[in-house]
């Protein structure tokens, strides 16, 4: 017969999207409570209106998913495209801060882009043309619209010239939007570069990022340098409103909703 877990996979296993690569657990902390003189093991803390609260987090699993094509625009993987690190943890106790609360056993889903060094260098070179084109078309548009140095036809002194000027501006806007769309399509799977690429050189930027020791470390069980970019934390929650089935005799198949609840980042621990 079919295994129950296979027939109804958990949120955690569905999130991983395949066979787990390894396990992950939080490093426990021991805090001495002065009042009770009792040592309580916990993994994290936060502060709410009741003071400092301790959080226990149970271990989870992780999987580093190879890159896949950005369909439908791209049928092949882009050069330097990111792998996707997915993992999950579970809150042992409930937490509450301001208007946000999670019950005990709340599953937290974490995701981030990861790159090996060669993959990262290739990704920068792939991203630059898209980012440069986006920034260049925006710059050209702003120059044409500049009140002092822009297209003088837009002053409205000659009706035909003004209409011709507006037509050219509309073409620039369309070009800007198209370049921005193409960049948006790929920027989520390529290295994130802060600062305008028009003002910085490609080679200098790539070398600077690749030589940043705070960015690179060895992932457990691996031997190559890898960087983990800032990712998102999501939570699986029950929908506030249950949707009625189209047919009364069908069972309620409302699944949990996945919502973004925060960000997370990782820093390598280097041996001295």
C-alpha positions as CSV (number, residue, x, y, z in Angstrom):
1,X,0.0,0.0,0.0
2,X,1.0,3.7,-0.2
3,X,2.8,5.1,2.8
4,X,0.7,7.8,4.6
5,X,3.5,10.3,4.6
6,X,4.0,9.8,0.9
7,X,0.3,10.3,0.2
8,X,0.1,13.4,2.4
9,X,3.6,14.9,2.6
10,X,4.2,17.4,5.4
11,X,4.6,21.1,4.9
12,X,8.3,20.6,5.8
13,X,9.0,18.0,3.2
14,X,7.0,19.8,0.5
15,X,9.0,22.9,1.2
16,X,12.3,21.0,0.8
17,X,11.2,19.8,-2.6
18,X,13.2,16.7,-2.5
19,X,15.4,14.4,-0.5
20,X,17.1,16.3,2.4
21,X,20.8,16.8,2.1
22,X,21.5,17.1,5.9
23,X,20.2,18.2,9.3
24,X,20.4,21.5,11.1
25,X,20.1,22.4,14.8
26,X,20.5,25.5,16.9
27,X,23.3,25.8,19.4
28,X,21.8,25.7,22.9
29,X,22.5,28.4,25.5
30,X,22.5,27.9,29.2
31,X,21.2,30.8,31.2
32,X,21.3,30.9,35.0
33,X,18.1,32.3,36.5
34,X,19.1,34.3,39.6
35,X,15.7,34.0,41.2
36,X,15.3,30.2,41.0
37,X,19.0,29.4,40.5
38,X,17.9,27.1,37.8
39,X,19.7,26.6,34.5
40,X,17.4,26.6,31.5
41,X,18.5,25.5,28.1
42,X,17.2,27.6,25.2
43,X,18.3,28.6,21.7
44,X,17.3,32.2,21.3
45,X,15.8,35.2,23.1
46,X,13.6,38.1,22.3
47,X,12.0,40.9,24.3
48,X,8.3,41.7,24.6
49,X,6.2,43.7,27.1
50,X,6.9,41.0,29.7
51,X,10.7,41.3,29.4
52,X,13.2,38.9,27.9
53,X,11.7,35.7,26.6
54,X,13.5,32.4,25.8
55,X,12.8,30.3,22.8
56,X,13.4,26.7,22.2
57,X,13.9,25.5,18.6
58,X,13.8,21.9,17.5
59,X,16.2,20.6,14.8
60,X,15.2,20.5,11.2
61,X,16.5,19.4,7.8
62,X,18.0,21.3,4.8
63,X,18.4,20.8,1.1
64,X,20.5,22.7,-1.4
65,X,18.5,22.7,-4.6
66,X,20.4,23.0,-8.0
67,X,19.3,25.9,-10.2
68,X,16.5,25.4,-12.7
69,X,15.6,27.4,-15.8
70,X,13.5,30.6,-15.4
71,X,10.5,29.5,-17.4
72,X,8.9,30.5,-19.7
73,X,11.5,33.1,-20.8
74,X,14.6,30.9,-20.4
75,X,14.8,27.2,-21.2
76,X,18.4,26.9,-20.1
77,X,20.0,27.7,-16.8
78,X,21.8,31.1,-16.8
79,X,25.5,31.2,-16.3
80,X,26.2,31.6,-12.6
81,X,22.6,31.1,-11.6
82,X,22.1,30.5,-7.9
83,X,21.3,27.3,-6.1
84,X,18.5,27.5,-3.6
85,X,19.1,26.6,0.1
86,X,15.9,25.5,1.8
87,X,15.6,24.4,5.4
88,X,13.1,24.4,8.2
89,X,13.1,24.7,12.0
90,X,10.2,24.4,14.5
91,X,9.5,26.5,17.5
92,X,9.0,24.3,20.6
93,X,7.2,27.0,22.6
94,X,4.8,29.7,21.6
95,X,6.1,33.3,21.1
96,X,4.3,36.7,21.2
97,X,5.5,40.2,20.5
98,X,3.3,43.2,19.9
99,X,0.6,42.0,17.5
100,X,2.6,39.1,16.2
101,X,2.3,35.6,17.7
102,X,3.1,32.0,16.8
103,X,1.8,28.9,18.6
104,X,4.0,26.2,19.9
105,X,5.3,23.8,17.2
106,X,5.1,26.5,14.6
107,X,7.1,25.5,11.5
108,X,9.5,28.2,10.1
109,X,10.7,27.8,6.5
110,X,13.9,29.4,5.5
111,X,15.2,30.1,1.9
112,X,18.2,31.8,0.4
113,X,20.3,31.9,-2.7
114,X,23.7,30.2,-2.5
115,X,26.8,30.4,-4.8
116,X,30.1,28.7,-5.0
117,X,33.0,31.1,-5.9
118,X,33.1,30.2,-9.6
119,X,29.3,30.2,-9.8
120,X,29.3,33.7,-8.1
121,X,31.9,35.2,-10.5
122,X,29.9,33.9,-13.5
123,X,26.7,35.2,-12.1
124,X,28.1,38.8,-11.7
125,X,29.1,38.8,-15.3
126,X,25.7,37.6,-16.4
127,X,23.9,40.2,-14.2
128,X,25.9,43.3,-15.2
129,X,24.4,43.7,-18.8
130,X,20.9,43.5,-17.4
131,X,21.6,45.9,-14.6
132,X,23.6,48.3,-16.7
133,X,20.8,48.4,-19.4
134,X,18.2,49.1,-16.7
135,X,20.2,51.9,-15.2
136,X,21.3,53.4,-18.5
137,X,17.7,53.7,-19.9
138,X,16.6,55.3,-16.6
139,X,19.5,57.8,-16.8
140,X,18.7,58.7,-20.4
141,X,15.0,59.2,-19.6
142,X,15.9,61.5,-16.6
143,X,18.3,63.5,-18.8
144,X,15.6,64.1,-21.4
145,X,13.1,65.2,-18.8
146,X,15.5,67.5,-17.0
147,X,13.9,70.9,-16.7
148,X,17.2,72.8,-17.4
149,X,19.1,70.5,-19.8
150,X,16.5,68.2,-21.2
151,X,14.5,68.0,-24.4
152,X,13.5,71.6,-25.2
153,X,10.6,70.4,-27.4
154,X,8.7,69.6,-24.2
155,X,8.5,73.3,-23.3
156,X,5.4,73.6,-25.4
157,X,6.4,76.4,-27.7
158,X,5.6,74.5,-30.9
159,X,2.7,72.1,-30.9
160,X,4.1,69.7,-33.5
161,X,7.5,69.7,-31.9
162,X,5.9,69.1,-28.5
163,X,3.9,66.2,-29.8
164,X,7.1,64.7,-31.4
165,X,8.9,65.2,-28.1
166,X,6.2,63.4,-26.1
167,X,6.3,60.5,-28.6
168,X,10.1,60.1,-28.1
169,X,9.7,60.3,-24.3
170,X,7.0,57.6,-24.5
171,X,9.4,55.4,-26.5
172,X,12.1,55.9,-23.8
173,X,9.6,55.0,-21.1
174,X,8.7,51.8,-22.9
175,X,12.4,51.0,-23.4
176,X,13.1,51.7,-19.7
177,X,10.2,49.5,-18.6
178,X,11.3,46.6,-20.8
179,X,14.9,46.7,-19.6
180,X,13.6,46.8,-16.0
181,X,11.3,43.9,-16.7
182,X,14.2,41.8,-18.1
183,X,16.4,42.7,-15.1
184,X,13.7,41.9,-12.6
185,X,13.2,38.5,-14.3
186,X,16.8,37.4,-13.6
187,X,17.9,39.5,-10.5
188,X,16.3,37.0,-8.1
189,X,18.6,34.2,-9.1
190,X,21.8,36.1,-9.7
191,X,24.2,37.8,-7.2
192,X,22.9,40.9,-5.5
193,X,25.1,43.9,-6.2
194,X,24.6,47.1,-4.2
195,X,25.3,50.4,-5.9
196,X,24.8,51.5,-9.5
197,X,26.8,49.4,-12.0
198,X,27.2,52.4,-14.3
199,X,29.5,54.0,-11.7
200,X,31.6,51.0,-10.9
201,X,33.7,48.7,-13.0
202,X,32.8,45.0,-13.5
203,X,36.2,43.5,-12.8
204,X,36.8,45.6,-9.7
205,X,33.4,44.8,-8.3
206,X,33.8,41.1,-8.9
207,X,37.2,41.0,-7.3
208,X,36.0,43.0,-4.3
209,X,33.1,40.7,-3.6
210,X,35.1,37.5,-4.1
211,X,37.8,38.8,-1.7
212,X,35.3,39.6,1.0
213,X,36.2,37.1,3.8
214,X,33.0,37.9,5.7
215,X,31.0,36.6,2.7
216,X,32.7,33.2,2.1
217,X,32.8,30.1,4.2
218,X,32.7,26.3,4.1
219,X,29.3,24.8,4.3
220,X,29.1,21.7,6.6
221,X,29.9,18.6,4.6
222,X,31.5,20.5,1.7
223,X,35.0,21.5,0.8
224,X,34.5,24.5,-1.5
225,X,33.9,28.1,-0.5
226,X,30.3,29.1,-0.6
227,X,28.3,32.3,0.1
228,X,24.8,32.4,1.5
229,X,22.9,35.6,0.6
230,X,20.3,37.2,2.8
231,X,17.1,35.1,2.6
232,X,13.5,35.1,3.8
233,X,11.8,33.4,6.7
234,X,8.3,32.1,6.0
235,X,5.7,30.5,8.2
236,X,2.9,28.0,7.4
237,X,-0.3,29.3,8.8
238,X,-4.0,28.3,8.5
239,X,-6.0,30.7,6.3
240,X,-8.2,33.2,8.2
241,X,-11.1,32.4,5.9
242,X,-11.9,28.9,4.7
243,X,-13.0,28.8,1.1
244,X,-16.1,26.9,0.3
245,X,-15.6,24.0,-2.1
246,X,-17.3,24.4,-5.5
247,X,-19.1,21.1,-5.0
248,X,-20.7,20.3,-1.5
249,X,-19.7,16.6,-1.6
250,X,-16.0,17.4,-2.1
251,X,-13.8,17.4,1.0
252,X,-12.3,20.6,2.2
253,X,-8.8,20.7,0.7
254,X,-7.7,24.1,2.1
255,X,-4.1,23.8,2.8
256,X,-1.9,26.1,5.0
257,X,-0.8,29.4,3.6
258,X,2.9,30.3,3.3
259,X,3.6,33.9,4.4
260,X,6.8,35.9,4.7
261,X,7.5,36.8,8.3
262,X,11.1,38.1,8.2
263,X,14.6,38.0,6.9
264,X,17.6,35.9,7.9
265,X,21.3,36.0,7.1
266,X,24.3,33.8,7.7
267,X,27.9,34.6,8.5
268,X,30.8,32.0,8.2
269,X,32.6,30.9,11.3
270,X,36.2,30.9,10.4
271,X,38.8,29.0,12.4
272,X,41.6,31.1,13.7
